[in-house]
């Protein structure tokens, strides 16, 4: 009887998580498998590029050691107010980026 009750509790928790979108701390990756993140040059914005491909014109790789991996991580937050200029220098985004 105890196992059935425990199983029902787990099933209920899974149902609540599914219906409410609660993630219990699961972090979402910035890009999917086989991709890497890039940022817009002189503008706000980011995208993902397939591994082995270079970013399109107007996009750049993040500087080494400053690449966001998870949404909301240290570097994702950092780049929300900054970008790179055409020379590869880090610049602040204008208000409203």
N, C-alpha and C positions, 0 to 999 in steps of 0.2 A: 504494500500500500504506500509506503514511504517513497519508493522509487517512482511510482506513478504520479505522486504529488510533485516530486522534484521535477519530473519530466514536463508536467503541465506548467510549472513555474517558468522553466526555461523556454517553453514554447510561447508563453505569454510575453516574456521579455523580448523575444525575437519579434513577435508581432508588434509590440509597442515601438520597438526600434525601427522597424520597417515602415510603420504608419506615420511616425512622427519625424522621421529623417534624422533622428538622434544618432550620432556616430560613435559614441563612447570613446572619443579621443582618437579615432582613426584619422590620420593625416592624408590629405589628398596631394598627390604628386603634381608638380607644375606641368610636366609633360608625361606622355605615355611612354611605354617601353619602346625602344628603338628611335627615340626622339631626344633632342636637346633644346633648351630654351634660348631665345634670342630677344633682343629689345630693339625698339624703333630708335633710329638715330635722330637727334634733335626734336624728339616728340615723345609723348607718353605712349606706352603700349608694349605688349610682348606677344610672342607667338612661339610655336614649336616647329622645328625643322627636323626632317628625318636624318638620323645618323648617316654620315658619309656625304651629305650635301652641304654646300656653303649657303649662308643666308642670302636672300635676295637683296638687290640694291635697296638701300634705305634701312637695312636691318644689320645688326652686329651681334657677335657673340658677347656674352658677359665677360668682363675681365676675370682672369684666372683667380680663383679663391673667393670670388664674389658672385657665385652663381646660385640663384634660388633653386631649391630642390622641392620644397613643400609649400603649399599655399599658406601664407601667413608667417613663414619662417623669417629669420633675421634678415636675409638678403631680399626676400620678396617684399618685405616692409621697407627696407632701405631704398630699393629701386622704385617704389611707388612715388617718390618725390625727386628722383634723379634719372638721368639718362646719359648717353654719350653724345658728344658732338662729332662732326665729320672728321676730326683729328684723333678721335678716340679718347678725348679727355672727359672726365666725369663732370657733368654740369647739373645745376638745380633746374627742375622743371618750372616753368612759369606757373603762377597760381591757376588752378583749373586744368593743368597739364595736358 
